[in-house]
Amino acid sequence: DKLFLGVDGFDLSAGITTPHPGEAHLNRVMCEVAREIIAVADASKFGRKSFCMIREAGQIHRLITDSRLPDDYERALTELGVEVIIADR
């Protein structure tokens, strides 16, 4: 029921991305069958874009990250309805 999705890139406009087409396809399929999608990404992943989109930023339920998450990302994701969990607070 729960999918924990490790990501290569997370950008507010480009979404959750990876440079690997096969991985992107598999992750999209897993997202379709999961009831809850939880993205896991440290702050180094934000602002990164790869050419294969997995999911739009607002199409996840939760994000688990660290306290280096840029404030504008936290605000924007919260406005999109994504629960942001800062693991090291």
N, C-alpha and C positions, 0 to 999 in steps of 0.2 A: 504493500500500500504506500509506503514512503520511499521516495527516491532521493538519495544523497548524490548530488551532481557536482563533481569537481570540475572546475572550468579553467580554460586557458586564457580567456579574455572576457571582460565584462565591461560593456560600454552602454551608457543610457540610450544612445540612438541606434547603435549597431546590435545591441542585445548581448546574449551569451554566445560566445563563438569559440571555434577551434580551427586550426589549420588543416585538419584531417577530415576529408569528406565521409569516409566510412564511419568514423567515430561520431560525426555530427548526425548521420542518419540513424545509427543505433541509439544515440541519446534522444533524438526526437521520438523514436518509437517508444522508448522507455517512459518518456514524459507523457505520452498519450495514454498509457495504461496506469500510470501512478495516480493515486488520489491526492498525494501531497508531494510537491517538489521543493526540495531544500537544496539551495546552491551553497557550496562551500568554496570560499575564495579569500586569500589574504589580500591585503591592500595593493600588492604589486600587480594584481590582475586588472584593476580598475583603470579604464581609459585605454586598455589594449583591445585591438580589433584584429580578428582573423577573418578569412573570407568565407567560412562556413558557419552560418548561424544555426544555433540549436534552438533558441527560444528568445522571445522578446523579454526585456528586463522586467516588465510588469506581469509576466506570465508564470512567475514562480510564487510560492507561498511564503517562503522564508529564505533569508540569507544569513549564513553564519560567517563572520569575518573577524578581523582584529580592529583595534582602536585607531589604526592609521587610515581607516576608511575616510575619504574626503567628505566633509560636511554636506556638500551639495548632493552627493550620492545618497547619503542617509535621508536627507529631506525628500528628494525626488522619489526614492523607492517607497518611503512611508506614504507619500501622497498617492502612489500607485497601488497601495494596499499590501505591500510586501512587509512582513515583519522582519526587522533587522535585529539580529542578535550579535552583540559584540562579545566575543568569547573571553577576552582578556581584561574585562572591566570588573 
